[in-house]
Amino acid sequence: MSESQARIPQLGITTGDPAGIGPEISVRAALEPSLRDACRIALFGSWEILKARASDLNLPFEFQRISADA
């Protein structure tokens, strides 16, 4: 991580109920340019569900997967 990245606030978003609207709202929020410019975002939820929801909505899925062991 570069020094400039270390200064940017980190924001964690929990995606909520996989069957609810949470995954959609989370992906949309994480793709919001003003939010992406203001902080580093981590989505906490099922990778497969988030990827599928983004695909269903024709949204790009440009995220890196981080394991709990990292």
DSSP file (Angstrom, degrees, kcal/mol; ACC not computed):
  #  RESIDUE AA STRUCTURE BP1 BP2  ACC     N-H-->O    O-->H-N    N-H-->O    O-->H-N    TCO  KAPPA ALPHA  PHI   PSI    X-CA   Y-CA   Z-CA
    1    1 A M              0   0    0      0, 0.0     2,-0.0     0, 0.0     5,-0.0   0.000 360.0 360.0 360.0 131.3    0.0    0.0    0.0
    2    2 A S     >  -     0   0    0      1,-0.1     4,-1.8     4,-0.0     3,-0.0  -0.300 360.0-109.6 -76.0 165.0    1.4    3.4   -1.0
    3    3 A E  H  > S+     0   0    0      1,-0.2     4,-0.9     2,-0.2    -1,-0.1   0.881 119.7  53.3 -62.6 -38.0    1.6    6.3    1.5
    4    4 A S  H  > S+     0   0    0      1,-0.2     4,-0.6     2,-0.2     3,-0.4   0.873 108.6  49.9 -66.7 -35.5   -1.2    8.2   -0.3
    5    5 A Q  H >4 S+     0   0    0      1,-0.2     3,-0.7     2,-0.2    -1,-0.2   0.846 104.2  59.3 -68.2 -34.0   -3.5    5.1   -0.1
    6    6 A A  H 3< S+     0   0    0     -4,-1.8    -1,-0.2     1,-0.2    -2,-0.2   0.769 102.6  53.7 -67.0 -24.9   -2.7    4.8    3.6
    7    7 A R  H 3< S+     0   0    0     -4,-0.9    -1,-0.2    -3,-0.4    -2,-0.2   0.678  87.6  93.8 -83.5 -18.5   -4.1    8.3    4.2
    8    8 A I  S << S-     0   0    0     -3,-0.7    31,-0.1    -4,-0.6    32,-0.1  -0.589  85.3-111.9 -77.2 132.2   -7.4    7.6    2.5
    9    9 A P        -     0   0    0      0, 0.0    31,-2.9     0, 0.0     2,-0.4  -0.244  27.2-130.4 -60.0 151.5  -10.1    6.6    5.0
   10   10 A Q  E     -a   40   0A   0     29,-0.2     2,-0.5    -4,-0.1    31,-0.2  -0.875  19.3-165.5-105.3 138.8  -11.4    3.0    4.8
   11   11 A L  E     -a   41   0A   0     29,-3.2    31,-2.7    -2,-0.4     2,-0.5  -0.987   3.5-160.2-127.7 123.3  -15.1    2.2    4.6
   12   12 A G  E     -a   42   0A   0     -2,-0.5     2,-0.5    29,-0.2    31,-0.2  -0.885   6.4-166.4-102.4 131.6  -16.5   -1.2    5.2
   13   13 A I  E     -a   43   0A   0     29,-3.1    31,-3.1    -2,-0.5     2,-0.4  -0.972  10.6-148.1-119.3 120.4  -20.0   -2.0    3.9
   14   14 A T  E     -a   44   0A   0     -2,-0.5    31,-0.2    29,-0.2    29,-0.0  -0.712   9.4-145.4 -84.5 138.4  -21.9   -5.1    5.0
   15   15 A T        -     0   0    0     29,-2.4    11,-0.2    -2,-0.4    10,-0.1   0.543  28.4-156.5 -87.9  -6.1  -24.1   -6.4    2.3
   16   16 A G        +     0   0    0     28,-0.3    -1,-0.2     6,-0.2    -3,-0.0  -0.261  54.7  11.2  72.2-154.7  -26.9   -7.6    4.6
   17   17 A D    >   -     0   0    0      1,-0.2     3,-1.9     2,-0.1     5,-0.4  -0.432  64.6-143.5 -64.3 121.7  -29.4  -10.3    3.7
   18   18 A P  T 3  S+     0   0    0      0, 0.0    -1,-0.2     0, 0.0    -2,-0.0   0.774 101.7  49.9 -58.7 -26.6  -28.3  -12.0    0.4
   19   19 A A  T 3  S+     0   0    0      4,-0.0    -2,-0.1     3,-0.0     2,-0.1   0.490 106.6  70.0 -90.6  -3.2  -32.0  -12.3   -0.6
   20   20 A G  S <  S-     0   0    0     -3,-1.9     4,-0.3     1,-0.0    -4,-0.0  -0.078 102.4 -85.5 -99.3-160.4  -32.7   -8.7    0.0
   21   21 A I  S  > S+     0   0    0      1,-0.2     4,-2.4     2,-0.1     3,-0.3   0.548  99.7  94.9 -86.2  -9.4  -31.8   -5.4   -1.6
   22   22 A G  H  > S+     0   0    0     -5,-0.4     4,-2.7     1,-0.2     5,-0.2   0.878  80.9  50.8 -53.5 -48.3  -28.5   -5.1    0.4
   23   23 A P  H  > S+     0   0    0      0, 0.0     4,-2.3     0, 0.0    -1,-0.2   0.904 112.5  47.7 -60.1 -39.9  -26.2   -6.6   -2.2
   24   24 A E  H  > S+     0   0    0     -4,-0.3     4,-2.6    -3,-0.3    -2,-0.2   0.947 114.0  45.7 -64.3 -48.0  -27.6   -4.3   -4.9
   25   25 A I  H  X S+     0   0    0     -4,-2.4     4,-2.6     1,-0.2    -1,-0.2   0.892 112.8  52.0 -62.5 -39.8  -27.2   -1.2   -2.8
   26   26 A S  H  X S+     0   0    0     -4,-2.7     4,-2.5    -5,-0.2    -1,-0.2   0.931 111.5  44.9 -63.1 -47.2  -23.7   -2.2   -1.7
   27   27 A V  H  X S+     0   0    0     -4,-2.3     4,-1.4     2,-0.2    -2,-0.2   0.930 114.1  49.6 -64.2 -44.9  -22.5   -2.7   -5.2
   28   28 A R  H  X S+     0   0    0     -4,-2.6     4,-0.6    -5,-0.2     3,-0.2   0.912 112.6  47.7 -60.9 -42.1  -24.1    0.6   -6.4
   29   29 A A  H >< S+     0   0    0     -4,-2.6     3,-1.0     1,-0.2    -1,-0.2   0.917 109.6  52.5 -64.2 -43.2  -22.5    2.5   -3.5
   30   30 A A  H 3< S+     0   0    0     -4,-2.5    -1,-0.2     1,-0.3    -2,-0.2   0.753 110.8  48.5 -66.2 -23.6  -19.1    0.9   -4.1
   31   31 A L  H 3< S+     0   0    0     -4,-1.4    -1,-0.3    -3,-0.2    -2,-0.2   0.521  80.7 116.6 -92.5  -6.9  -19.3    2.0   -7.7
   32   32 A E    XX  -     0   0    0     -3,-1.0     4,-2.6    -4,-0.6     3,-0.6  -0.485  62.3-144.2 -66.0 118.4  -20.3    5.6   -6.9
   33   33 A P  H 3> S+     0   0    0      0, 0.0     4,-2.1     0, 0.0     5,-0.2   0.864  96.4  52.8 -55.6 -40.9  -17.5    7.8   -8.2
   34   34 A S  H 3> S+     0   0    0      1,-0.2     4,-0.8     2,-0.2    -2,-0.1   0.868 113.2  44.4 -65.7 -34.0  -17.7   10.4   -5.4
   35   35 A L  H <> S+     0   0    0     -3,-0.6     4,-1.6     2,-0.2     3,-0.4   0.898 111.7  52.3 -74.0 -41.7  -17.5    7.6   -2.8
   36   36 A R  H  < S+     0   0    0     -4,-2.6    -2,-0.2     1,-0.2    -1,-0.2   0.846 110.3  49.4 -63.2 -33.6  -14.6    5.8   -4.6
   37   37 A D  H  < S+     0   0    0     -4,-2.1    -1,-0.2    -5,-0.2    -2,-0.2   0.753 112.6  48.3 -75.3 -23.6  -12.7    9.1   -4.7
   38   38 A A  H  < S-     0   0    0     -4,-0.8     2,-0.3    -3,-0.4    -2,-0.2   0.713 120.6  -1.6 -91.6 -22.9  -13.2    9.8   -1.0
   39   39 A C     <  -     0   0    0     -4,-1.6     2,-0.5   -31,-0.1   -29,-0.2  -0.975  69.4 -96.6-159.4 167.4  -12.3    6.4    0.5
   40   40 A R  E     -a   10   0A   0    -31,-2.9   -29,-3.2    -2,-0.3     2,-0.4  -0.846  45.6-148.6 -92.1 131.4  -11.1    2.8    0.1
   41   41 A I  E     -a   11   0A   0     -2,-0.5     2,-0.4   -31,-0.2   -29,-0.2  -0.843  17.6-173.6-111.3 136.9  -14.2    0.6    0.1
   42   42 A A  E     -a   12   0A   0    -31,-2.7   -29,-3.1    -2,-0.4     2,-0.5  -0.997  12.9-151.9-125.3 126.7  -14.5   -3.0    1.3
   43   43 A L  E     -a   13   0A   0     -2,-0.4     2,-0.7   -31,-0.2   -29,-0.2  -0.852   6.0-153.9 -96.7 130.7  -17.7   -5.0    0.8
   44   44 A F  E     +a   14   0A   0    -31,-3.1   -29,-2.4    -2,-0.5   -28,-0.3  -0.896  54.0  71.6-107.9 106.0  -18.4   -7.7    3.4
   45   45 A G  S    S-     0   0    0     -2,-0.7     2,-0.4   -31,-0.2    -2,-0.1  -0.973  88.8 -31.8 175.2-171.5  -20.6  -10.4    1.9
   46   46 A S     >  -     0   0    0     -2,-0.3     4,-2.6     1,-0.2     5,-0.2  -0.552  42.0-152.7 -73.5 120.7  -20.8  -13.3   -0.5
   47   47 A W  H  > S+     0   0    0     -2,-0.4     4,-2.5     1,-0.2     5,-0.2   0.916  96.5  50.2 -56.3 -46.4  -18.5  -12.7   -3.5
   48   48 A E  H  > S+     0   0    0      1,-0.2     4,-2.4     2,-0.2    -1,-0.2   0.898 111.4  47.1 -63.9 -41.8  -20.7  -14.9   -5.7
   49   49 A I  H  > S+     0   0    0      2,-0.2     4,-2.8     1,-0.2     5,-0.2   0.923 113.2  48.4 -67.4 -44.0  -23.9  -13.1   -4.8
   50   50 A L  H  X S+     0   0    0     -4,-2.6     4,-2.3     2,-0.2    -2,-0.2   0.918 113.5  47.3 -62.1 -43.2  -22.3   -9.6   -5.3
   51   51 A K  H  X S+     0   0    0     -4,-2.5     4,-2.1    -5,-0.2    -2,-0.2   0.913 113.9  47.2 -65.0 -42.9  -20.9  -10.7   -8.7
   52   52 A A  H  X S+     0   0    0     -4,-2.4     4,-2.7    -5,-0.2    -2,-0.2   0.905 111.6  50.5 -65.7 -41.7  -24.2  -12.2   -9.8
   53   53 A R  H  X S+     0   0    0     -4,-2.8     4,-1.6     2,-0.2    -2,-0.2   0.916 110.3  49.7 -64.3 -42.3  -26.2   -9.1   -8.6
   54   54 A A  H  <>S+     0   0    0     -4,-2.3     5,-3.2    -5,-0.2     4,-0.2   0.913 112.0  48.7 -60.7 -42.7  -23.8   -6.8  -10.5
   55   55 A S  H ><5S+     0   0    0     -4,-2.1     3,-1.5     1,-0.2    -2,-0.2   0.920 108.3  53.1 -63.3 -44.3  -24.2   -8.9  -13.6
   56   56 A D  H 3<5S+     0   0    0     -4,-2.7    -1,-0.2     1,-0.3    -2,-0.2   0.837 114.2  43.3 -58.5 -33.0  -28.0   -8.9  -13.3
   57   57 A L  T 3<5S-     0   0    0     -4,-1.6    -1,-0.3    -5,-0.2    -2,-0.2   0.345 112.6-118.6 -95.5   4.6  -27.9   -5.1  -13.1
   58   58 A N  T < 5 +     0   0    0     -3,-1.5    -3,-0.2    -4,-0.2    -2,-0.1   0.874  65.7 145.5  56.4  39.7  -25.4   -4.8  -16.0
   59   59 A L      < -     0   0    0     -5,-3.2    -1,-0.2    -6,-0.2    -2,-0.1  -0.820  55.1-105.5-104.2 146.2  -22.9   -3.1  -13.6
   60   60 A P        -     0   0    0      0, 0.0     2,-0.6     0, 0.0    -1,-0.0  -0.401  21.6-149.1 -67.2 147.8  -19.2   -3.6  -13.8
   61   61 A F        +     0   0    0      1,-0.1     2,-0.1    -2,-0.1   -10,-0.0  -0.801  33.3 155.9-119.1  87.1  -17.7   -5.8  -11.2
   62   62 A E        +     0   0    0     -2,-0.6     2,-0.3     2,-0.1    -1,-0.1  -0.300  28.5 125.5-109.8  45.4  -14.2   -4.3  -10.7
   63   63 A F        -     0   0    0     -2,-0.1     2,-0.4   -21,-0.0   -21,-0.0  -0.722  54.5-130.1-109.2 154.8  -13.4   -5.5   -7.2
   64   64 A Q        -     0   0    0     -2,-0.3     2,-0.5     2,-0.0    -2,-0.1  -0.829  23.8-127.9 -98.8 140.3  -10.5   -7.5   -5.7
   65   65 A R        -     0   0    0     -2,-0.4     2,-0.5   -18,-0.0     0, 0.0  -0.767  23.9-170.0 -90.3 130.3  -11.3  -10.4   -3.5
   66   66 A I        -     0   0    0     -2,-0.5     2,-0.1     3,-0.0    -2,-0.0  -0.980  12.8-141.7-120.6 126.2   -9.6  -10.4   -0.1
   67   67 A S    >   -     0   0    0     -2,-0.5     3,-1.4     1,-0.1     0, 0.0  -0.443  23.9-115.4 -83.5 161.4   -9.7  -13.5    2.0
   68   68 A A  T 3  S+     0   0    0      1,-0.3    -1,-0.1     2,-0.1    -2,-0.0   0.710 116.1  60.9 -65.5 -20.0  -10.1  -13.4    5.8
   69   69 A D  T 3         0   0    0      1,-0.2    -1,-0.3     0, 0.0    -3,-0.0   0.588 360.0 360.0 -82.7 -11.2   -6.7  -14.9    6.0
   70   70 A A    <         0   0    0     -3,-1.4    -1,-0.2     0, 0.0    -2,-0.1   0.494 360.0 360.0 -74.8 360.0   -5.0  -11.9    4.2
